[in-house]
Amino acid sequence: MSKPNYTGTFHMVSQDNFENYLAALDIHFALRKIVCMLKPTKQIVHDPATGSMKIRTLTTFKDFDMDFKLGQVFTEDLGPVDGRVCQTTVDWEGDKLVCVQRGEKEGRGWTHWLEGDKLHLEMRVGDVVARQLFKKAD
């Protein structure tokens, strides 16, 4: 069975427990308040044939780019997020994209999955879980 193609532009429609997630990453209080007000857009380019993927998270405050190949470990500079560097792997678990970020924080990573025109994002660090929901642009 072929894997879904995640290519598209998605706008955030809701989030849950995001401030607690940022606190678990030791993000300063004032910055957490600002970041929680943002409504990011995700631009994803996915080539299922090669497994290459680029995820751009765009906000009015700061943008963040991830460029990787599925199943391969890469060094991820999370400077724009929390100043850390992780050894990161993104791979399939069924139809979901699962990211494991190995570094200073235990249990850090995220999972993306599609349901119709919705893109789900679950972010984890330690025992804290946050969720964001995005809708595909027309």
MOWO-V424377 format. One record per backbone hydrogen bond with DSSP energy under -0.5 kcal/mol. NH is the residue of the N-H (numbers start at 1). CO is the residue of the C=O. Records with the same first field share a line. If there is no record, write none. Layout:
NH->CO ; CO
//
This chain:
6->4
8->44
10->42
11->135
12->40
13->133
14->133
16->131
21->17
22->18
23->19
24->20
25->21
26->23
27->22
32->28
33->29
34->30
35->31
36->32
37->33 ; 34
38->34 ; 35
41->58
42->10
43->41 ; 56
44->8 ; 42
45->54
46->44
47->52
48->46
50->47
51->47
52->47
53->68
54->45
55->66
56->43 ; 54
57->55 ; 64
58->41 ; 56
64->57
66->55
68->53
70->51
71->90
72->69
74->88
76->74 ; 86
77->75
78->76 ; 84
81->78
82->78
83->78
84->78
86->76
87->102
88->74 ; 86
89->100
91->98
93->96
96->93
97->112
98->91 ; 96
99->110
100->89
101->108
102->87 ; 100
103->101
106->104
108->101 ; 105
109->124
110->99
111->122
112->97
113->120
115->118
118->115
119->134
120->113 ; 118
121->132
122->111
123->121 ; 130
124->109
125->128
126->106
128->125
130->123
131->16
132->121
133->14
134->119
135->11
136->117
137->9
//
